[in-house]
Amino acid sequence: MMSRPWQDDDDLLADLVETADRAALSDPVRRAARTAFARRAVGAGVRLAAVRYDSLLDVLQLRGDLPNGQRIVTFESDELSVEVEIVGDRLIGQLVPPEAGRVEIETLDGVAGLTTTNALGCFELSKPAPGPVRFRCHVASGVVATDWIRLF
């Protein structure tokens, strides 16, 4: 494929649209893309918690494997952190600062699991099917949703 010099953004966008129109996408890929786009917003009044730490990145830098399949991911918003550890077929987590609440794990198909936290903010969920997930935490101060992430 020969590259073309673009004179402006409109030329680049036209080439991207043309290329996308020619690309053949399988139905599952198209469905996942449309669902992810539809679910990109967290909702009115919901605060977003972004990924701040992912142990997978440490392992990749060392060119190793995850120890025993364990992985730790931390999401942070201004008011709340959500720490999640994958242990076998379970997700064990904690809200920081500790507070009682409700935690949902969402997949592209909807809510895959729901649990309550204890007074220390700890929770446990079953591991969902592979694919993008996010956590939605309902606490006294409101609702916090994490970034979408592929955990497995």
TORDREN-533645 format. One record per residue: x, y, z of N, C-alpha, C, O in turn. Coordinates in steps of 0.1 Angstrom, whole numbers, plus 5000, padded with zeros to 4 digits. Example, Ala and Ser with C-alpha at 12.3 -4.5 7.8 and 13.67 -1.06 7.14 Angstrom:
BEGIN
+--------+---------+------+---------+----------+-------+--------+---------+------+--------+---------+------+
: n.east : n.north : n.up : ca.east : ca.north : ca.up : c.east : c.north : c.up : o.east : o.north : o.up :
+--------+---------+------+---------+----------+-------+--------+---------+------+--------+---------+------+
:   5132 :    4943 : 5078 :    5123 :     4955 :  5078 :   5132 :    4967 : 5078 :   5142 :    4967 : 5085 :
:   5128 :    4978 : 5071 :    5137 :     4989 :  5071 :   5129 :    5000 : 5079 :   5134 :    5011 : 5080 :
+--------+---------+------+---------+----------+-------+--------+---------+------+--------+---------+------+
***
This chain:
BEGIN
+--------+---------+------+---------+----------+-------+--------+---------+------+--------+---------+------+
: n.east : n.north : n.up : ca.east : ca.north : ca.up : c.east : c.north : c.up : o.east : o.north : o.up :
+--------+---------+------+---------+----------+-------+--------+---------+------+--------+---------+------+
:   5009 :    4988 : 5000 :    5000 :     5000 :  5000 :   5009 :    5012 : 5000 :   5018 :    5013 : 5008 :
:   5006 :    5021 : 4991 :    5014 :     5034 :  4990 :   5008 :    5044 : 5000 :   4996 :    5046 : 5001 :
:   5017 :    5051 : 5006 :    5012 :     5062 :  5015 :   5010 :    5075 : 5007 :   5018 :    5077 : 4997 :
:   5000 :    5082 : 5010 :    4998 :     5095 :  5004 :   5000 :    5106 : 5013 :   4997 :    5105 : 5025 :
:   5006 :    5117 : 5008 :    5007 :     5129 :  5017 :   4993 :    5136 : 5018 :   4987 :    5139 : 5008 :
:   4989 :    5138 : 5030 :    4977 :     5145 :  5033 :   4979 :    5160 : 5035 :   4988 :    5164 : 5042 :
:   4971 :    5167 : 5028 :    4972 :     5182 :  5029 :   4965 :    5188 : 5041 :   4968 :    5198 : 5046 :
:   4954 :    5180 : 5045 :    4947 :     5185 :  5056 :   4939 :    5174 : 5063 :   4940 :    5162 : 5058 :
:   4933 :    5176 : 5073 :    4926 :     5166 :  5081 :   4914 :    5160 : 5073 :   4911 :    5148 : 5075 :
:   4908 :    5168 : 5064 :    4897 :     5163 :  5057 :   4901 :    5152 : 5047 :   4894 :    5142 : 5045 :
:   4913 :    5153 : 5041 :    4919 :     5143 :  5032 :   4922 :    5130 : 5040 :   4918 :    5119 : 5036 :
:   4928 :    5132 : 5052 :    4930 :     5120 :  5060 :   4918 :    5113 : 5064 :   4917 :    5101 : 5064 :
:   4908 :    5121 : 5068 :    4895 :     5115 :  5073 :   4888 :    5107 : 5061 :   4883 :    5097 : 5063 :
:   4889 :    5113 : 5049 :    4883 :     5107 :  5037 :   4890 :    5093 : 5035 :   4883 :    5083 : 5031 :
:   4903 :    5093 : 5036 :    4910 :     5080 :  5034 :   4907 :    5070 : 5044 :   4905 :    5058 : 5042 :
:   4905 :    5075 : 5057 :    4902 :     5066 :  5068 :   4888 :    5060 : 5066 :   4886 :    5048 : 5068 :
:   4879 :    5068 : 5061 :    4865 :     5063 :  5059 :   4865 :    5053 : 5048 :   4858 :    5043 : 5048 :
:   4872 :    5056 : 5037 :    4873 :     5047 :  5025 :   4879 :    5034 : 5030 :   4874 :    5023 : 5026 :
:   4890 :    5034 : 5038 :    4896 :     5022 :  5042 :   4886 :    5014 : 5051 :   4886 :    5001 : 5050 :
:   4880 :    5021 : 5060 :    4870 :     5014 :  5069 :   4859 :    5008 : 5062 :   4854 :    4997 : 5065 :
:   4854 :    5014 : 5051 :    4843 :     5009 :  5043 :   4847 :    4996 : 5036 :   4839 :    4987 : 5034 :
:   4860 :    4995 : 5033 :    4865 :     4983 :  5026 :   4868 :    4971 : 5035 :   4868 :    4960 : 5031 :
:   4870 :    4974 : 5048 :    4874 :     4964 :  5058 :   4862 :    4955 : 5061 :   4851 :    4960 : 5064 :
:   4864 :    4942 : 5060 :    4854 :     4933 :  5063 :   4855 :    4929 : 5078 :   4865 :    4924 : 5082 :
:   4845 :    4932 : 5085 :    4844 :     4928 :  5099 :   4835 :    4917 : 5102 :   4824 :    4916 : 5096 :
:   4839 :    4908 : 5110 :    4830 :     4897 :  5114 :   4819 :    4902 : 5122 :   4820 :    4912 : 5129 :
:   4808 :    4895 : 5123 :    4796 :     4900 :  5131 :   4799 :    4901 : 5145 :   4795 :    4911 : 5151 :
:   4807 :    4892 : 5152 :    4810 :     4893 :  5166 :   4819 :    4906 : 5168 :   4816 :    4913 : 5178 :
:   4828 :    4909 : 5159 :    4836 :     4921 :  5161 :   4828 :    4933 : 5160 :   4829 :    4943 : 5168 :
:   4819 :    4934 : 5150 :    4810 :     4945 :  5147 :   4801 :    4947 : 5160 :   4799 :    4958 : 5164 :
:   4795 :    4936 : 5165 :    4786 :     4937 :  5176 :   4794 :    4942 : 5189 :   4788 :    4951 : 5196 :
:   4806 :    4937 : 5191 :    4814 :     4942 :  5203 :   4817 :    4956 : 5201 :   4816 :    4964 : 5211 :
:   4821 :    4961 : 5189 :    4824 :     4975 :  5187 :   4812 :    4984 : 5190 :   4813 :    4994 : 5196 :
:   4801 :    4980 : 5184 :    4788 :     4988 :  5186 :   4784 :    4988 : 5201 :   4780 :    4999 : 5206 :
:   4785 :    4977 : 5208 :    4781 :     4976 :  5222 :   4791 :    4985 : 5230 :   4787 :    4992 : 5239 :
:   4804 :    4984 : 5228 :    4814 :     4992 :  5235 :   4811 :    5007 : 5233 :   4812 :    5015 : 5242 :
:   4808 :    5011 : 5221 :    4805 :     5025 :  5218 :   4793 :    5029 : 5225 :   4793 :    5040 : 5231 :
:   4783 :    5021 : 5225 :    4770 :     5025 :  5232 :   4772 :    5026 : 5247 :   4765 :    5033 : 5254 :
:   4781 :    5018 : 5253 :    4784 :     5017 :  5267 :   4796 :    5026 : 5272 :   4800 :    5025 : 5283 :
:   4801 :    5034 : 5262 :    4813 :     5042 :  5266 :   4811 :    5052 : 5277 :   4820 :    5055 : 5285 :
:   4799 :    5058 : 5277 :    4796 :     5068 :  5288 :   4792 :    5061 : 5301 :   4786 :    5050 : 5301 :
:   4796 :    5067 : 5312 :    4793 :     5060 :  5325 :   4780 :    5065 : 5330 :   4774 :    5058 : 5339 :
:   4774 :    5075 : 5325 :    4761 :     5080 :  5329 :   4762 :    5093 : 5336 :   4772 :    5097 : 5341 :
:   4751 :    5100 : 5337 :    4750 :     5113 :  5343 :   4753 :    5112 : 5358 :   4747 :    5103 : 5365 :
:   4762 :    5120 : 5363 :    4765 :     5120 :  5378 :   4774 :    5109 : 5382 :   4777 :    5108 : 5394 :
:   4778 :    5100 : 5373 :    4787 :     5089 :  5377 :   4802 :    5094 : 5375 :   4805 :    5099 : 5364 :
:   4810 :    5092 : 5385 :    4824 :     5096 :  5384 :   4832 :    5084 : 5378 :   4829 :    5073 : 5380 :
:   4842 :    5088 : 5371 :    4851 :     5078 :  5364 :   4863 :    5075 : 5372 :   4870 :    5084 : 5376 :
:   4867 :    5062 : 5374 :    4879 :     5058 :  5380 :   4888 :    5052 : 5369 :   4885 :    5042 : 5363 :
:   4900 :    5058 : 5367 :    4909 :     5054 :  5357 :   4919 :    5044 : 5362 :   4922 :    5044 : 5374 :
:   4924 :    5036 : 5353 :    4935 :     5026 :  5357 :   4947 :    5034 : 5361 :   4952 :    5042 : 5354 :
:   4952 :    5031 : 5373 :    4964 :     5037 :  5378 :   4976 :    5027 : 5380 :   4987 :    5031 : 5380 :
:   4972 :    5015 : 5382 :    4983 :     5004 :  5383 :   4977 :    4991 : 5378 :   4966 :    4988 : 5380 :
:   4986 :    4984 : 5370 :    4982 :     4971 :  5365 :   4995 :    4962 : 5366 :   5005 :    4965 : 5359 :
:   4994 :    4952 : 5374 :    5006 :     4943 :  5376 :   5010 :    4936 : 5363 :   5021 :    4932 : 5362 :
:   5001 :    4935 : 5354 :    5004 :     4929 :  5341 :   5015 :    4937 : 5334 :   5024 :    4931 : 5327 :
:   5015 :    4950 : 5335 :    5026 :     4958 :  5329 :   5039 :    4955 : 5335 :   5049 :    4956 : 5328 :
:   5040 :    4953 : 5348 :    5052 :     4949 :  5355 :   5058 :    4936 : 5349 :   5070 :    4935 : 5347 :
:   5049 :    4927 : 5348 :    5053 :     4913 :  5343 :   5058 :    4915 : 5328 :   5068 :    4909 : 5325 :
:   5051 :    4923 : 5320 :    5055 :     4924 :  5306 :   5069 :    4931 : 5305 :   5077 :    4927 : 5296 :
:   5072 :    4940 : 5314 :    5085 :     4946 :  5314 :   5096 :    4936 : 5317 :   5107 :    4938 : 5313 :
:   5093 :    4927 : 5326 :    5102 :     4917 :  5330 :   5102 :    4904 : 5320 :   5111 :    4895 : 5322 :
:   5093 :    4904 : 5311 :    5092 :     4893 :  5301 :   5089 :    4880 : 5308 :   5095 :    4870 : 5305 :
:   5081 :    4880 : 5318 :    5077 :     4868 :  5325 :   5063 :    4865 : 5324 :   5056 :    4870 : 5316 :
:   5059 :    4856 : 5332 :    5045 :     4852 :  5333 :   5039 :    4857 : 5346 :   5046 :    4860 : 5356 :
:   5026 :    4858 : 5346 :    5019 :     4862 :  5359 :   5021 :    4851 : 5369 :   5018 :    4839 : 5366 :
:   5025 :    4854 : 5381 :    5026 :     4844 :  5391 :   5013 :    4838 : 5395 :   5004 :    4845 : 5400 :
:   5012 :    4825 : 5392 :    4999 :     4817 :  5395 :   4987 :    4824 : 5389 :   4976 :    4822 : 5395 :
:   4988 :    4831 : 5378 :    4977 :     4837 :  5371 :   4971 :    4849 : 5379 :   4961 :    4854 : 5375 :
:   4978 :    4853 : 5389 :    4973 :     4865 :  5397 :   4976 :    4878 : 5390 :   4986 :    4879 : 5383 :
:   4967 :    4887 : 5392 :    4969 :     4900 :  5386 :   4962 :    4910 : 5395 :   4951 :    4908 : 5401 :
:   4968 :    4922 : 5397 :    4962 :     4933 :  5405 :   4961 :    4945 : 5397 :   4970 :    4949 : 5389 :
:   4949 :    4951 : 5397 :    4946 :     4963 :  5390 :   4940 :    4973 : 5400 :   4931 :    4970 : 5408 :
:   4945 :    4986 : 5399 :    4939 :     4996 :  5408 :   4934 :    5007 : 5399 :   4940 :    5012 : 5390 :
:   4921 :    5011 : 5402 :    4915 :     5022 :  5395 :   4913 :    5034 : 5405 :   4911 :    5031 : 5417 :
:   4915 :    5046 : 5401 :    4914 :     5057 :  5410 :   4905 :    5068 : 5404 :   4906 :    5072 : 5392 :
:   4897 :    5074 : 5413 :    4889 :     5086 :  5410 :   4894 :    5096 : 5421 :   4902 :    5093 : 5429 :
:   4888 :    5108 : 5421 :    4892 :     5118 :  5431 :   4889 :    5113 : 5445 :   4896 :    5116 : 5455 :
:   4877 :    5106 : 5446 :    4872 :     5102 :  5459 :   4874 :    5088 : 5463 :   4873 :    5085 : 5475 :
:   4876 :    5079 : 5453 :    4875 :     5065 :  5456 :   4885 :    5057 : 5448 :   4887 :    5060 : 5436 :
:   4892 :    5047 : 5453 :    4900 :     5038 :  5446 :   4893 :    5024 : 5447 :   4887 :    5020 : 5457 :
:   4895 :    5017 : 5436 :    4889 :     5003 :  5435 :   4901 :    4994 : 5432 :   4907 :    4995 : 5421 :
:   4905 :    4985 : 5441 :    4916 :     4976 :  5440 :   4910 :    4962 : 5437 :   4901 :    4958 : 5445 :
:   4915 :    4956 : 5427 :    4909 :     4943 :  5423 :   4921 :    4933 : 5421 :   4931 :    4936 : 5414 :
:   4920 :    4921 : 5427 :    4930 :     4911 :  5425 :   4923 :    4898 : 5419 :   4913 :    4894 : 5424 :
:   4929 :    4893 : 5409 :    4924 :     4881 :  5403 :   4931 :    4869 : 5409 :   4943 :    4868 : 5409 :
:   4923 :    4860 : 5416 :    4929 :     4849 :  5422 :   4921 :    4837 : 5418 :   4909 :    4834 : 5422 :
:   4927 :    4829 : 5409 :    4920 :     4817 :  5404 :   4907 :    4821 : 5396 :   4908 :    4829 : 5386 :
:   4896 :    4816 : 5400 :    4883 :     4820 :  5393 :   4875 :    4830 : 5401 :   4863 :    4832 : 5398 :
:   4882 :    4838 : 5410 :    4875 :     4848 :  5418 :   4882 :    4861 : 5416 :   4894 :    4862 : 5413 :
:   4874 :    4872 : 5417 :    4879 :     4886 :  5418 :   4877 :    4891 : 5432 :   4866 :    4891 : 5437 :
:   4888 :    4894 : 5439 :    4887 :     4899 :  5452 :   4891 :    4914 : 5452 :   4901 :    4917 : 5446 :
:   4883 :    4922 : 5458 :    4886 :     4936 :  5458 :   4883 :    4944 : 5470 :   4878 :    4939 : 5480 :
:   4887 :    4957 : 5470 :    4885 :     4966 :  5481 :   4883 :    4980 : 5476 :   4890 :    4984 : 5467 :
:   4873 :    4987 : 5482 :    4872 :     5001 :  5480 :   4880 :    5009 : 5490 :   4880 :    5005 : 5502 :
:   4887 :    5019 : 5485 :    4896 :     5027 :  5494 :   4892 :    5042 : 5492 :   4893 :    5046 : 5481 :
:   4888 :    5049 : 5502 :    4888 :     5045 :  5516 :   4877 :    5035 : 5518 :   4867 :    5034 : 5511 :
:   4878 :    5026 : 5528 :    4869 :     5015 :  5531 :   4855 :    5021 : 5533 :   4853 :    5030 : 5541 :
:   4845 :    5015 : 5526 :    4831 :     5019 :  5529 :   4822 :    5008 : 5524 :   4825 :    5001 : 5514 :
:   4811 :    5007 : 5530 :    4801 :     4997 :  5526 :   4794 :    5002 : 5513 :   4792 :    5014 : 5511 :
:   4790 :    4993 : 5505 :    4784 :     4997 :  5492 :   4781 :    4985 : 5484 :   4781 :    4973 : 5489 :
:   4778 :    4987 : 5472 :    4774 :     4976 :  5462 :   4784 :    4977 : 5450 :   4786 :    4988 : 5445 :
:   4789 :    4966 : 5445 :    4798 :     4966 :  5434 :   4792 :    4957 : 5423 :   4788 :    4945 : 5426 :
:   4792 :    4962 : 5411 :    4787 :     4954 :  5399 :   4799 :    4952 : 5390 :   4807 :    4961 : 5389 :
:   4800 :    4941 : 5383 :    4809 :     4939 :  5373 :   4801 :    4938 : 5360 :   4792 :    4930 : 5358 :
:   4805 :    4947 : 5350 :    4797 :     4948 :  5338 :   4806 :    4942 : 5326 :   4818 :    4944 : 5326 :
:   4799 :    4935 : 5317 :    4806 :     4931 :  5305 :   4798 :    4937 : 5294 :   4789 :    4945 : 5296 :
:   4802 :    4935 : 5281 :    4795 :     4940 :  5270 :   4780 :    4936 : 5269 :   4772 :    4942 : 5263 :
:   4777 :    4924 : 5276 :    4764 :     4919 :  5276 :   4755 :    4924 : 5287 :   4744 :    4921 : 5288 :
:   4761 :    4932 : 5296 :    4754 :     4937 :  5308 :   4761 :    4933 : 5321 :   4772 :    4930 : 5321 :
:   4753 :    4934 : 5332 :    4758 :     4931 :  5345 :   4761 :    4916 : 5346 :   4752 :    4908 : 5345 :
:   4773 :    4912 : 5349 :    4777 :     4898 :  5350 :   4778 :    4893 : 5365 :   4779 :    4881 : 5367 :
:   4778 :    4903 : 5374 :    4779 :     4899 :  5388 :   4776 :    4911 : 5397 :   4779 :    4923 : 5393 :
:   4771 :    4909 : 5408 :    4767 :     4919 :  5418 :   4770 :    4914 : 5432 :   4767 :    4903 : 5435 :
:   4776 :    4923 : 5440 :    4778 :     4919 :  5454 :   4778 :    4931 : 5463 :   4778 :    4943 : 5458 :
:   4778 :    4929 : 5476 :    4779 :     4941 :  5485 :   4793 :    4940 : 5492 :   4799 :    4930 : 5493 :
:   4798 :    4952 : 5496 :    4810 :     4952 :  5503 :   4808 :    4951 : 5518 :   4797 :    4954 : 5523 :
:   4818 :    4947 : 5526 :    4816 :     4947 :  5540 :   4820 :    4961 : 5545 :   4823 :    4970 : 5537 :
:   4821 :    4963 : 5558 :    4824 :     4976 :  5564 :   4839 :    4980 : 5561 :   4842 :    4992 : 5561 :
:   4847 :    4971 : 5557 :    4861 :     4974 :  5553 :   4862 :    4977 : 5538 :   4873 :    4979 : 5533 :
:   4851 :    4976 : 5531 :    4851 :     4979 :  5517 :   4855 :    4967 : 5508 :   4857 :    4969 : 5496 :
:   4856 :    4955 : 5514 :    4860 :     4943 :  5507 :   4849 :    4937 : 5500 :   4837 :    4937 : 5505 :
:   4852 :    4931 : 5488 :    4841 :     4924 :  5481 :   4848 :    4912 : 5473 :   4860 :    4912 : 5472 :
:   4839 :    4903 : 5468 :    4844 :     4892 :  5461 :   4833 :    4889 : 5450 :   4821 :    4889 : 5452 :
:   4838 :    4886 : 5438 :    4829 :     4883 :  5426 :   4835 :    4871 : 5419 :   4847 :    4869 : 5419 :
:   4826 :    4864 : 5412 :    4831 :     4854 :  5403 :   4837 :    4860 : 5390 :   4833 :    4870 : 5386 :
:   4847 :    4853 : 5385 :    4854 :     4857 :  5373 :   4844 :    4856 : 5361 :   4838 :    4846 : 5359 :
:   4842 :    4867 : 5354 :    4833 :     4867 :  5342 :   4840 :    4860 : 5330 :   4851 :    4857 : 5331 :
:   4832 :    4859 : 5320 :    4838 :     4853 :  5307 :   4848 :    4863 : 5302 :   4848 :    4875 : 5305 :
:   4858 :    4858 : 5294 :    4868 :     4867 :  5288 :   4862 :    4878 : 5280 :   4851 :    4877 : 5274 :
:   4868 :    4890 : 5281 :    4863 :     4902 :  5273 :   4864 :    4914 : 5282 :   4868 :    4913 : 5294 :
:   4861 :    4926 : 5276 :    4862 :     4938 :  5284 :   4852 :    4938 : 5296 :   4841 :    4934 : 5295 :
:   4856 :    4944 : 5307 :    4848 :     4945 :  5319 :   4850 :    4959 : 5325 :   4861 :    4965 : 5322 :
:   4841 :    4963 : 5333 :    4843 :     4975 :  5342 :   4835 :    4972 : 5354 :   4826 :    4964 : 5355 :
:   4839 :    4980 : 5365 :    4832 :     4979 :  5378 :   4824 :    4991 : 5380 :   4829 :    5002 : 5377 :
:   4812 :    4990 : 5386 :    4804 :     5001 :  5389 :   4801 :    5000 : 5404 :   4796 :    4990 : 5409 :
:   4806 :    5010 : 5412 :    4805 :     5010 :  5426 :   4795 :    5020 : 5431 :   4796 :    5032 : 5428 :
:   4785 :    5015 : 5439 :    4775 :     5023 :  5445 :   4778 :    5025 : 5459 :   4777 :    5016 : 5467 :
:   4783 :    5037 : 5463 :    4786 :     5040 :  5477 :   4778 :    5052 : 5482 :   4771 :    5058 : 5474 :
:   4780 :    5056 : 5494 :    4772 :     5067 :  5500 :   4773 :    5080 : 5493 :   4764 :    5088 : 5492 :
:   4785 :    5083 : 5487 :    4788 :     5095 :  5481 :   4783 :    5095 : 5466 :   4784 :    5106 : 5460 :
:   4779 :    5084 : 5461 :    4774 :     5084 :  5447 :   4779 :    5071 : 5440 :   4782 :    5061 : 5446 :
:   4780 :    5072 : 5427 :    4784 :     5060 :  5419 :   4797 :    5063 : 5412 :   4799 :    5074 : 5406 :
:   4806 :    5054 : 5412 :    4819 :     5054 :  5405 :   4820 :    5043 : 5396 :   4818 :    5031 : 5400 :
:   4823 :    5045 : 5383 :    4825 :     5035 :  5373 :   4840 :    5035 : 5369 :   4846 :    5046 : 5367 :
:   4846 :    5023 : 5367 :    4860 :     5022 :  5363 :   4860 :    5023 : 5348 :   4850 :    5021 : 5341 :
:   4873 :    5025 : 5343 :    4875 :     5023 :  5329 :   4872 :    5009 : 5325 :   4872 :    5000 : 5333 :
:   4870 :    5006 : 5312 :    4869 :     4993 :  5306 :   4883 :    4987 : 5306 :   4892 :    4994 : 5303 :
:   4884 :    4974 : 5309 :    4897 :     4967 :  5309 :   4894 :    4953 : 5306 :   4884 :    4947 : 5309 :
:   4904 :    4947 : 5299 :    4904 :     4932 :  5296 :   4912 :    4926 : 5307 :   4925 :    4927 : 5307 :
:   4906 :    4918 : 5316 :    4914 :     4912 :  5327 :   4920 :    4899 : 5324 :   4930 :    4895 : 5329 :
:   4914 :    4892 : 5314 :    4919 :     4878 :  5311 :   4919 :    4877 : 5296 :   4923 :    4866 : 5291 :
+--------+---------+------+---------+----------+-------+--------+---------+------+--------+---------+------+
***
